[in-house]
Amino acid sequence: MKKYELIATDYVQTPKIYSIGFSDDPRVTRFGPSVRNQYIIHYVLSGKGSFNGNKVEKGQGFLIVPGMYEEYHSDENEPWSFLWVISEEPVMEYFFSRHCANEETGIFKFYNLYELNLIAKQLMSVTNSFSSMTRISELFLHIFNTCIAVESTPKNSITRIYLDFSVNYIKTNLHLPISVNDLCNAIGITQPYLYRIFRQELGLSPKQYILSCKLSEAKKLLINTELSISRIANSVGYENVLEFSKFFSKQTKLSPTAYREEYN
């Protein structure tokens, strides 16, 4: 079976994930004995095997920290299929702690096997092995939400993670017609929950924040560039220039052209 992997090619603030992948090939689902300088999470979706001499089967996973001795392999008769997440960032220690792994073995149980299998199918359907860091982070948060009981996670910590990702996702995708539903699907949380986070932390609803970012970017492009109004509209996610002009005028009481003339 082919090894399926997404490799991040650009920067995002939170979380910083190098790659997410899936395989059921025994040649891939084995490693060591050796040491790597990475944080790695494995989620076993089927089969069984051994991690540092300890049995690990479907519905379990194991954690690897930088500098840790590691050796793992599938069972010959019931080989593993698993997802993995790799990062080199110390912030991963927080995410590791939320998995509540056994302190001696690094093995943990996880929830919602069905959802992780859907993510594995997504990885198998990718024809290009490269993806943006935003997409990588989106998948990681989806996996994290699927496997970890939110109730067991400190409220302030998880709120900060969701907010940081949301803000970065919006700023990275300003050229698209982003909806609140898109954002919730990317993170894997409900709209009411996301609304509470934004109101609590920023004093705005998610929709208001999206529109404020688009407006700010449009103003900057109008003042600092000679791009046409149509190109600027496209740059902030509006395919229809009239719709963009209506939005801009409602927010500023000036048309895009009048705004450019007044502030240039």
KOLMARLO-531702 format. One record per atom (N, C-alpha, C): x, y, z. Coordinates in steps of 0.2 Angstrom, whole numbers, padded with zeros to 4 digits, always signed. Example, Ala and Ser with C-alpha at 12.3 -4.5 7.8 and 13.67 -1.06 7.14 Angstrom:
% KOLMARLO-531702
+0066-0028+0039
+0062-0022+0039
+0066-0016+0039
+0064-0011+0035
+0068-0005+0036
+0064+0000+0039
% end
This chain:
% KOLMARLO-531702
+0004-0006+0000
+0000+0000+0000
+0004+0006+0000
+0002+0011-0004
+0006+0017-0004
+0006+0021+0002
+0011+0025+0004
+0012+0029+0009
+0009+0036+0007
+0004+0038+0011
+0001+0045+0010
+0003+0050+0015
+0005+0056+0012
+0008+0061+0017
+0006+0068+0014
+0005+0072+0019
+0004+0079+0017
+0010+0083+0020
+0014+0087+0017
+0020+0090+0019
+0019+0097+0019
+0019+0101+0025
+0018+0108+0025
+0023+0112+0021
+0021+0117+0017
+0026+0121+0013
+0026+0128+0015
+0022+0130+0019
+0022+0137+0021
+0020+0138+0028
+0021+0144+0031
+0021+0145+0038
+0014+0147+0041
+0012+0145+0047
+0006+0146+0050
+0008+0147+0058
+0005+0151+0061
+0007+0152+0068
+0005+0146+0073
-0001+0144+0073
-0003+0138+0078
-0008+0133+0075
-0006+0127+0075
+0000+0124+0078
+0005+0123+0072
+0011+0122+0073
+0016+0121+0068
+0017+0114+0067
+0014+0111+0062
+0015+0104+0061
+0019+0103+0054
+0023+0098+0054
+0028+0097+0049
+0024+0092+0044
+0021+0087+0046
+0017+0083+0041
+0012+0078+0045
+0007+0076+0041
+0002+0072+0043
+0002+0066+0038
+0001+0060+0040
+0001+0055+0035
-0003+0049+0037
-0003+0044+0032
-0007+0038+0034
-0004+0032+0030
-0003+0026+0033
-0001+0020+0029
-0003+0014+0032
-0004+0009+0028
-0005+0002+0031
+0001-0003+0028
+0006+0000+0026
+0012-0004+0023
+0016-0006+0029
+0017-0012+0030
+0022-0014+0036
+0029-0011+0035
+0031-0009+0029
+0038-0006+0028
+0038+0001+0031
+0032+0004+0031
+0031+0011+0033
+0030+0011+0041
+0025+0006+0043
+0023+0007+0050
+0028+0003+0054
+0034+0004+0053
+0039+0001+0057
+0045+0006+0057
+0049+0006+0063
+0055+0011+0063
+0059+0008+0069
+0066+0010+0068
+0071+0009+0073
+0074+0002+0073
+0078+0000+0079
+0079+0005+0084
+0083+0011+0083
+0081+0017+0085
+0084+0023+0083
+0081+0029+0087
+0084+0035+0086
+0082+0041+0090
+0081+0046+0084
+0075+0050+0085
+0074+0056+0081
+0073+0062+0085
+0074+0068+0082
+0073+0074+0085
+0067+0077+0083
+0061+0073+0084
+0054+0076+0082
+0049+0074+0088
+0044+0077+0088
+0038+0075+0091
+0033+0072+0086
+0031+0065+0088
+0027+0061+0084
+0022+0058+0087
+0016+0059+0084
+0010+0055+0087
+0007+0050+0082
+0006+0044+0084
+0003+0039+0080
-0004+0037+0083
-0008+0036+0078
-0015+0034+0080
-0016+0027+0076
-0017+0022+0079
-0018+0015+0076
-0025+0014+0074
-0027+0014+0068
-0034+0013+0066
-0036+0006+0065
-0031+0001+0064
-0033-0006+0063
-0026-0010+0065
-0028-0016+0066
-0022-0021+0067
-0019-0020+0074
-0013-0023+0075
-0009-0022+0081
-0002-0023+0080
+0002-0021+0085
+0009-0021+0084
+0013-0020+0091
+0019-0018+0090
+0023-0017+0096
+0027-0010+0096
+0026-0006+0101
+0030+0000+0102
+0035-0001+0108
+0041-0001+0107
+0046-0002+0113
+0044-0007+0117
+0042-0013+0114
+0041-0019+0118
+0034-0019+0121
+0030-0014+0120
+0023-0014+0122
+0018-0015+0117
+0013-0019+0118
+0007-0020+0113
+0003-0014+0112
+0002-0012+0105
-0002-0007+0104
-0007-0009+0098
-0014-0008+0099
-0019-0011+0095
-0024-0005+0093
-0028-0007+0088
-0033-0002+0086
-0037+0002+0092
-0037+0008+0091
-0040+0013+0096
-0035+0015+0101
-0029+0013+0100
-0023+0016+0104
-0018+0020+0100
-0014+0023+0103
-0009+0027+0100
-0003+0027+0104
+0003+0030+0101
+0009+0031+0105
+0012+0038+0103
+0016+0040+0108
+0019+0047+0108
+0027+0046+0108
+0030+0050+0104
+0037+0050+0103
+0040+0057+0104
+0045+0058+0109
+0047+0065+0110
+0054+0065+0107
+0057+0071+0106
+0064+0071+0103
+0069+0068+0108
+0074+0064+0105
+0079+0061+0109
+0077+0055+0112
+0071+0052+0110
+0068+0046+0114
+0070+0040+0110
+0072+0035+0113
+0073+0028+0110
+0067+0026+0107
+0067+0024+0101
+0060+0021+0098
+0061+0015+0094
+0057+0010+0094
+0057+0005+0090
+0050+0002+0089
+0047+0002+0084
+0040-0001+0083
+0039-0004+0076
+0034-0009+0077
+0033-0013+0071
+0026-0016+0071
+0023-0018+0065
+0017-0021+0065
+0017-0028+0067
+0011-0031+0069
+0011-0038+0069
+0011-0041+0062
+0014-0047+0061
+0014-0050+0055
+0008-0052+0052
+0003-0055+0057
-0003-0057+0054
-0009-0052+0054
-0008-0047+0059
-0013-0042+0059
-0009-0035+0059
-0007-0033+0053
-0003-0027+0053
-0007-0021+0054
-0003-0016+0057
-0006-0009+0058
-0008-0005+0052
-0013-0001+0053
-0014+0005+0048
-0014+0010+0053
-0010+0016+0052
-0011+0021+0057
-0010+0028+0053
-0012+0033+0057
-0011+0040+0055
-0005+0042+0060
-0001+0047+0057
+0004+0050+0061
+0004+0058+0060
+0007+0061+0065
+0007+0068+0065
+0015+0070+0068
+0018+0074+0064
+0025+0075+0065
+0026+0083+0066
+0030+0085+0071
+0031+0092+0072
+0038+0092+0076
+0042+0098+0075
+0048+0099+0078
+0047+0105+0084
+0041+0107+0085
+0040+0112+0089
+0039+0110+0097
+0042+0113+0101
+0041+0112+0109
+0034+0113+0111
+0030+0117+0107
+0023+0118+0109
+0019+0111+0109
+0021+0106+0105
+0018+0100+0105
+0018+0096+0112
+0022+0098+0116
+0021+0095+0123
+0015+0097+0126
+0012+0102+0125
+0005+0104+0127
+0000+0098+0124
+0000+0097+0117
-0004+0093+0114
-0003+0086+0117
+0003+0084+0118
+0005+0077+0120
+0001+0076+0127
+0002+0082+0131
-0001+0081+0138
-0009+0080+0138
-0012+0082+0133
-0019+0081+0132
-0021+0074+0130
-0016+0070+0128
-0018+0063+0126
-0018+0059+0132
-0016+0061+0138
-0016+0057+0144
-0013+0050+0143
-0007+0050+0140
-0003+0044+0139
+0000+0041+0145
+0001+0035+0145
+0004+0031+0151
+0011+0034+0151
+0013+0037+0157
+0020+0040+0158
+0026+0036+0156
+0025+0029+0157
+0031+0025+0156
+0031+0023+0149
+0025+0021+0146
+0025+0018+0139
+0024+0023+0134
+0021+0029+0135
+0019+0034+0130
+0013+0031+0126
+0009+0026+0128
+0003+0024+0125
-0003+0027+0127
-0008+0028+0123
-0014+0031+0125
-0020+0028+0121
-0026+0029+0124
-0032+0027+0120
-0035+0034+0117
-0038+0033+0111
-0041+0039+0108
-0049+0037+0107
-0052+0042+0105
-0060+0041+0104
-0061+0043+0096
-0067+0040+0094
-0070+0042+0088
-0066+0039+0082
-0065+0032+0082
-0061+0029+0077
-0064+0030+0070
-0071+0031+0070
-0074+0032+0063
-0072+0038+0060
-0071+0044+0064
-0069+0050+0061
-0062+0050+0059
-0058+0047+0062
-0051+0046+0060
-0050+0042+0054
-0054+0037+0053
-0054+0034+0046
-0056+0038+0041
-0061+0043+0042
-0063+0047+0037
-0057+0052+0035
-0053+0054+0040
-0047+0058+0038
-0042+0054+0034
-0041+0048+0036
-0037+0043+0032
-0039+0043+0025
-0045+0042+0024
-0048+0042+0017
-0046+0049+0013
-0047+0054+0017
-0045+0061+0014
-0038+0061+0011
-0033+0058+0016
-0026+0058+0014
-0025+0053+0008
-0029+0048+0008
-0028+0043+0002
-0030+0046-0005
-0035+0051-0004
-0038+0054-0010
-0034+0060-0013
-0028+0062-0009
-0024+0067-0011
-0019+0065-0017
-0019+0068-0022
-0015+0066-0028
-0008+0070-0027
-0008+0076-0025
-0002+0080-0024
+0000+0079-0016
+0006+0077-0015
+0008+0076-0008
+0010+0082-0004
+0010+0088-0008
+0011+0094-0004
+0005+0098-0003
+0005+0101+0003
-0001+0105+0005
+0001+0111+0009
-0003+0116+0010
-0002+0122+0014
-0001+0120+0021
+0002+0124+0025
+0002+0123+0032
-0005+0124+0035
-0008+0129+0032
-0015+0130+0035
-0019+0124+0034
-0019+0120+0029
-0022+0114+0028
-0020+0108+0033
-0013+0108+0034
-0010+0104+0038
-0013+0105+0045
-0013+0111+0047
-0015+0113+0054
-0023+0112+0055
-0026+0113+0050
-0034+0111+0050
-0035+0104+0051
-0031+0100+0048
-0032+0092+0049
-0029+0090+0056
-0024+0093+0058
-0022+0092+0065
-0027+0094+0070
-0030+0100+0070
-0035+0102+0075
-0041+0097+0074
-0043+0095+0068
-0048+0090+0067
-0047+0084+0071
-0041+0081+0070
-0039+0075+0073
-0039+0076+0081
-0036+0082+0083
-0035+0083+0090
-0042+0083+0093
-0047+0087+0090
-0054+0087+0093
-0057+0081+0093
-0056+0077+0088
-0059+0070+0087
-0057+0065+0093
-0050+0066+0095
-0047+0061+0099
-0047+0063+0107
-0048+0070+0108
-0047+0072+0115
-0054+0075+0117
-0056+0073+0123
-0062+0076+0126
-0060+0083+0128
-0064+0087+0125
-0063+0095+0126
-0064+0096+0134
-0069+0092+0137
-0070+0094+0144
-0064+0093+0148
-0059+0089+0146
-0053+0087+0150
-0048+0092+0148
-0049+0097+0144
-0044+0102+0142
-0045+0108+0145
-0040+0112+0148
-0041+0118+0151
-0044+0123+0146
-0049+0126+0149
-0053+0131+0144
-0049+0136+0141
-0045+0139+0145
-0041+0145+0142
-0036+0143+0137
-0033+0137+0138
-0028+0134+0133
-0032+0132+0126
-0037+0129+0126
-0041+0127+0120
-0044+0133+0117
-0046+0138+0120
-0049+0144+0117
-0043+0147+0114
-0038+0148+0116
-0032+0151+0113
-0030+0148+0107
-0030+0141+0107
-0028+0137+0101
-0033+0138+0095
-0040+0138+0097
-0045+0139+0092
-0045+0146+0089
-0043+0151+0093
-0043+0158+0091
-0037+0159+0087
-0031+0157+0089
-0025+0158+0085
-0026+0155+0078
-0029+0149+0078
-0030+0146+0071
-0035+0149+0067
-0040+0151+0070
-0046+0155+0066
-0043+0161+0063
-0040+0165+0067
-0037+0172+0065
-0032+0170+0059
-0028+0166+0060
-0023+0164+0054
-0027+0161+0048
-0031+0157+0049
-0035+0154+0044
-0039+0160+0040
-0042+0165+0043
-0045+0170+0040
-0040+0174+0036
-0035+0176+0039
-0030+0181+0036
-0026+0177+0030
-0025+0171+0030
-0022+0167+0025
-0027+0166+0019
-0034+0166+0020
-0039+0165+0015
-0043+0171+0013
-0040+0177+0014
-0044+0183+0013
-0047+0183+0006
-0043+0180+0001
-0045+0180-0006
-0050+0176-0007
-0053+0172-0003
-0059+0167-0004
-0065+0170+0000
-0071+0168-0002
-0077+0170+0001
-0078+0166+0007
-0074+0167+0012
-0074+0163+0019
-0081+0164+0022
-0084+0158+0024
-0090+0158+0028
-0088+0156+0035
-0092+0158+0040
-0092+0155+0047
-0092+0147+0047
-0096+0145+0043
-0097+0137+0042
-0091+0134+0040
-0087+0137+0035
-0081+0135+0033
-0076+0134+0039
-0076+0140+0043
-0071+0140+0048
-0073+0135+0053
-0079+0134+0055
-0081+0128+0060
-0079+0122+0057
-0080+0120+0051
-0079+0114+0048
-0071+0113+0048
-0067+0118+0047
-0060+0117+0047
-0057+0115+0054
-0060+0118+0059
-0058+0117+0066
-0061+0111+0069
-0068+0109+0067
-0071+0104+0070
-0075+0106+0076
-0078+0112+0076
-0082+0114+0082
-0088+0117+0080
-0093+0119+0084
-0099+0121+0082
-0099+0129+0081
-0104+0132+0078
-0104+0139+0077
-0105+0143+0083
-0110+0140+0088
-0111+0144+0094
-0105+0144+0098
-0101+0139+0098
-0094+0138+0102
-0089+0143+0099
-0089+0143+0092
-0084+0148+0089
-0086+0155+0091
-0093+0157+0090
-0096+0163+0092
-0094+0166+0099
-0094+0161+0104
-0093+0163+0111
-0085+0165+0111
-0081+0161+0108
-0074+0162+0108
-0072+0169+0105
-0075+0171+0100
-0074+0177+0096
-0076+0183+0101
-0082+0182+0103
-0085+0188+0107
-0081+0189+0113
-0079+0183+0116
-0076+0183+0123
-0069+0186+0122
-0065+0184+0117
-0058+0186+0116
-0057+0193+0112
-0062+0194+0107
-0061+0200+0102
-0066+0205+0102
-0072+0203+0105
-0078+0207+0106
-0081+0208+0099
-0080+0203+0095
-0083+0203+0088
-0086+0196+0087
-0091+0195+0083
-0093+0189+0080
-0088+0187+0075
-0088+0180+0073
-0083+0178+0068
-0085+0181+0061
-0091+0182+0060
-0093+0186+0053
-0090+0193+0053
-0091+0196+0059
-0089+0203+0060
-0081+0204+0059
-0078+0199+0062
-0070+0199+0061
-0068+0198+0054
-0071+0193+0051
-0070+0191+0044
-0071+0198+0039
-0076+0201+0040
-0078+0207+0036
-0073+0213+0038
-0071+0213+0044
-0066+0219+0046
-0059+0217+0043
-0057+0211+0043
-0051+0209+0040
-0051+0211+0032
-0057+0209+0029
-0057+0211+0022
-0057+0218+0020
-0061+0222+0025
-0061+0229+0024
-0054+0232+0025
-0051+0230+0030
-0044+0233+0031
-0039+0231+0025
-0039+0225+0023
-0035+0224+0017
-0037+0228+0011
-0043+0228+0010
-0046+0232+0004
-0043+0240+0005
-0044+0243+0010
-0041+0249+0011
-0034+0250+0010
-0030+0245+0012
-0023+0245+0011
-0021+0245+0004
-0025+0240+0000
-0024+0240-0007
-0026+0246-0011
-0031+0249-0009
-0033+0255-0012
-0028+0261-0011
-0025+0261-0005
-0021+0267-0004
-0014+0266-0007
-0011+0259-0006
-0004+0258-0007
-0003+0255-0014
-0008+0253-0018
-0007+0250-0024
-0011+0254-0030
-0010+0252-0036
-0013+0255-0042
-0018+0249-0045
-0019+0244-0041
-0023+0239-0043
-0030+0241-0045
-0033+0238-0050
-0040+0240-0052
-0045+0238-0046
-0051+0242-0046
-0056+0240-0041
-0058+0233-0041
-0058+0230-0047
-0060+0223-0049
-0055+0218-0046
-0048+0220-0047
-0043+0216-0044
-0043+0216-0036
-0044+0222-0034
-0045+0222-0026
-0050+0218-0024
-0056+0219-0027
-0062+0215-0025
-0060+0207-0025
-0057+0205-0030
-0055+0198-0030
-0050+0196-0025
-0046+0201-0023
-0041+0200-0018
-0043+0199-0011
-0050+0201-0010
-0053+0200-0003
-0059+0196-0004
-0059+0192-0009
-0064+0187-0009
-0071+0188-0012
-0071+0194-0016
-0077+0196-0020
-0076+0195-0027
-0080+0190-0030
-0080+0189-0037
-0084+0195-0041
-0089+0197-0038
-0093+0202-0041
-0091+0209-0038
-0088+0214-0043
-0086+0220-0040
-0091+0224-0038
-0097+0224-0040
-0103+0228-0038
-0105+0226-0030
-0104+0219-0029
-0105+0217-0022
-0100+0220-0018
-0094+0220-0020
-0088+0222-0016
-0089+0230-0015
-0091+0233-0020
-0092+0241-0019
-0098+0242-0014
-0103+0238-0014
-0109+0239-0010
-0106+0238-0003
-0103+0232-0001
-0100+0231+0005
-0095+0236+0008
-0091+0239+0003
-0086+0244+0005
-0089+0250+0007
-0094+0252+0003
-0098+0259+0004
-0102+0258+0010
-0105+0253+0012
-0109+0252+0018
-0104+0253+0024
-0098+0251+0024
-0094+0251+0030
-0090+0258+0030
-0089+0261+0025
-0085+0267+0025
-0089+0274+0023
-0095+0273+0020
-0099+0278+0018
-0096+0281+0012
-0091+0278+0009
-0087+0280+0002
-0087+0274-0002
-0087+0276-0009
-0086+0270-0014
-0078+0269-0014
-0076+0263-0016
-0069+0262-0016
-0065+0267-0020
-0068+0270-0026
-0065+0275-0030
-0064+0281-0026
-0069+0283-0022
-0069+0289-0018
-0065+0289-0013
-0064+0283-0010
-0060+0282-0004
-0052+0282-0006
-0051+0280-0012
-0044+0280-0015
-0042+0287-0016
-0047+0291-0019
-0046+0298-0021
-0045+0302-0015
-0049+0301-0009
-0048+0305-0003
-0042+0303+0001
-0039+0297+0001
-0034+0296+0005
-0027+0295+0001
-0027+0297-0005
-0021+0297-0009
-0018+0304-0010
% end
